[in-house]
Amino acid sequence: MLRALTSSSISHGFLKSLIGVIGRPRSTFQALAAAPRWAGVLVFLTVVAAASQALLLATEVGQVALVDRWESRALAFGQDVDDVRYAQLQNFSRNGPLYGVATAVASGPVLTTGIAAAIFMFFRTAPGVSVSFVQVLSVIAHGGVILVLRDVISAPISYVTEASGNVSLGRLFSAFDETSPVSRLLSAMDLFIVWWVLVLAVGVAVLYQRKPVRLAGAFLGVYVAGALLLTGAMALFGQSA
């Protein structure tokens, strides 16, 4: 009886934290800072992301969309995709479910641990604040619910539209010429990733007692800089091909 009640309480708190990150991130991260936990949520989110992507990429529609994504990426970097290369991509897409699982692991445990380590090392000398790595890892792990939400939402959209279900800023601001630098930059920026970056800024601000607005600006600056490097590389290699 006691074990059942304890499991129920853990499950309730588990779901409450995930929902809280979406609706009330500041108070949720304050609670996590006081009682950090990360393993359960990281495993859960990775399984959900892996399942959503594996189910999509197990279908013919998902595999065709995956090949189109790979082809578009190769062309953007100036690589030729002839009939032989296209046939290879089609063969690789048959392992779509494994690719989906690998992607979920890369964007889950690997990305979470890497970002947590980077933030912990960067702020380790912050004056007047003592933050453990477990606290940072807890915040970053729970923030991953935004990325998993993107995967869960984009999977059925990709299946129905037979195209990428990701929501880029380029789709929201479609008035620009698709070949213009502004359009390429906006297309490289995902709306859910922007949301995720802002949520992480709130969590880190709670841990290190910083102003969320300043951290949000800094984090978004890093994201925009990365998008600029990506679009610049695509423009450079695409033109030189």
Protein Blocks (a to p, Z undefined) as FASTA:
>chain_A
ZZmmmmmmmmmmmmmmmmmmmmmmmlmmmmmmmmgcfklmmmmmmmmmmmmmmmmmmpmk
lmmmmmmmmmmmmmmnopacdfklmmmmmmmmmmmmmmmmmmmmmmmmmmmmmmmmmmmm
mmmmgghiacdfklmmmmmmmmmmmmmmmmmmmmmmmmmnopafbdcfklmmmmbcfkbm
klmmmmmpcfklmmmmmmmmmmmmmmnopafklmmmmmmmmmmmmmmmmmmmmmmmmmmZ
Z
